[in-house]
Amino acid sequence: MDLSDTHFICTIRPYCLTKHFLRIPRQFAIKNRLNGRKCKIIVKDKQRSWTFNVYTNGQNTHIGRGWREFCITNCSKEGDRFMFEIISNGETPIFTIHDLRGSSSLQPEVKKKKSKAKRKLKPQVSVDVNSHFISTIKPYTINNPVLYLPMDFVKSNGLMRRRKMILIDEKRRSWSVWIGRTGHHFAIKRGWTQFRNANGIQVGDTYKFELTNNVTIPIVHFHCEYFFFIVFPLCSFC
């Protein structure tokens, strides 16, 4: 099993399929504060996401509930290999999973991941203008526990049907928030106050709200104090 501080590679063993759990390498679990915890983690690929329960039994940390459904969905069999890469370690840790089945050479993939780990992880700016918006913090976001989202942004990304969202801050901490209609607006309705206070957000701060993964529970990177030199139109409601 290959591992680093940010990822580990597992090979599907018989117990994974018959007992429906996966052992997380002890060193990785300790480094990422998963040992001794009982929590949920979100694991996603380019198209889907899964929620797993993580628990510790003795000195071993396991992925439990949700693992069986993952194996069934992916037609997993003994000998298959997957890479789990942690991208945020907040209250609900978030992982990306890389399917290594059929890979002609594993080493270049691992080498690539290790080289990325040496740099501070920052989301890339998408060329899709519908995936982000830039605005400034207005007094209502401090006086009220909501953050309004532009309706064009909401509709173009299909967020009207969603109820939860994960916000990731500049320190790669993750926050679960609830979204939905509020009057004629669509907003983050619960969880915004905690996120705002933890990041010291103030009136006048410029921010970029970037949707980086539009899965069942959308994942957004919130870039505080986002400075730019090209003048962008601000949100119509701001």
Residue pairs with C-beta under 8 A, 6 or more apart in sequence:
1 8
1 9
1 10
1 11
1 25
2 8
2 9
2 110
3 9
3 25
3 27
3 28
4 113
4 114
4 117
5 28
5 31
5 32
5 117
6 85
6 86
6 113
6 117
7 83
7 84
7 85
7 86
7 113
7 117
8 24
8 25
8 28
8 83
8 84
9 81
9 82
9 83
9 84
9 100
9 106
9 110
10 22
10 81
10 82
10 84
11 79
11 80
11 81
12 71
12 76
12 77
12 78
12 79
12 80
12 81
12 82
13 78
14 78
15 21
16 22
16 67
16 71
16 76
17 71
17 76
17 77
17 78
20 64
20 67
20 68
20 71
21 62
21 63
21 64
21 67
22 62
22 63
22 67
23 60
23 61
23 62
24 34
24 54
24 61
24 62
24 63
26 35
26 59
26 60
26 61
28 34
29 35
29 56
29 61
32 86
32 89
32 93
33 89
34 54
34 56
34 61
34 93
35 56
35 59
35 61
36 56
37 54
37 55
37 56
37 61
38 53
38 54
38 55
38 56
39 53
39 54
39 91
39 92
39 93
40 51
40 52
40 53
40 54
40 92
41 51
41 52
41 54
41 63
41 92
41 93
41 94
41 95
42 49
42 50
42 51
42 92
42 93
42 94
42 95
42 166
42 217
43 49
43 50
43 51
43 52
43 70
43 84
43 94
43 95
43 96
43 97
44 50
44 94
44 95
44 96
44 97
44 213
44 215
44 219
45 96
45 97
45 98
45 99
47 215
48 73
48 215
48 216
49 213
49 215
49 216
49 217
50 66
50 69
50 70
50 73
51 66
52 63
52 64
52 65
52 66
52 67
52 70
53 63
53 64
53 65
53 66
54 61
54 62
54 63
54 64
54 93
55 61
55 62
55 64
56 62
70 76
74 99
80 100
80 101
81 100
81 101
81 103
81 106
82 97
82 98
82 99
82 100
83 97
83 98
83 100
83 109
83 110
83 113
84 95
84 96
84 97
85 95
85 96
85 97
85 98
85 113
86 93
86 94
86 95
87 94
87 95
87 96
87 121
87 168
87 172
88 94
88 166
88 168
88 172
88 173
88 174
89 172
89 173
89 174
90 168
90 172
90 173
90 174
90 175
91 174
91 175
91 176
92 166
92 174
92 176
93 174
94 166
94 168
94 174
94 219
98 109
100 106
100 109
103 109
121 172
123 168
123 210
123 212
123 221
125 132
125 210
126 132
126 210
126 211
126 212
130 152
130 153
130 156
130 157
131 157
131 210
131 211
131 212
132 208
132 209
132 210
132 211
133 149
133 150
133 153
133 208
133 209
133 235
134 206
134 207
134 208
134 209
134 226
134 228
134 232
134 234
135 206
135 207
135 209
135 234
135 235
135 238
136 204
136 205
136 206
136 207
136 234
136 238
137 201
137 202
137 203
137 204
137 205
137 206
137 207
138 203
138 238
139 203
140 146
140 148
141 147
141 192
141 196
141 201
141 203
142 196
142 201
142 202
142 203
145 189
145 190
145 192
145 193
146 182
146 187
146 188
146 189
146 192
147 187
147 188
147 192
147 196
148 182
148 185
148 186
148 187
148 235
148 237
149 159
149 179
149 185
149 186
149 187
149 188
149 209
150 235
150 236
150 237
151 185
151 186
153 159
153 209
154 160
154 186
157 211
157 214
157 218
158 214
159 165
159 179
159 186
159 218
160 181
160 186
162 179
162 217
162 218
163 178
163 179
163 180
164 176
164 177
164 178
164 179
164 217
165 176
165 177
165 178
165 179
165 188
165 217
165 218
165 219
165 220
166 174
166 175
166 176
166 177
166 217
166 218
166 219
166 220
167 174
167 175
167 177
167 188
167 191
167 195
167 220
167 222
168 174
168 175
168 212
168 219
168 220
168 221
168 222
169 175
169 195
169 198
169 199
169 222
169 224
170 199
170 222
170 223
170 224
173 198
175 191
175 194
175 195
175 198
176 191
177 188
177 189
177 190
177 191
177 192
177 195
178 188
178 189
178 190
178 191
179 186
179 187
179 188
179 189
180 186
180 187
180 189
181 187
182 189
185 237
195 201
195 222
199 222
199 224
201 207
201 224
205 224
205 225
206 225
206 226
206 227
206 228
207 222
207 223
207 224
207 225
207 226
208 221
208 222
208 223
208 226
209 220
209 222
209 223
210 220
210 221
210 222
210 223
211 218
211 219
211 220
212 219
212 220
212 221
213 219
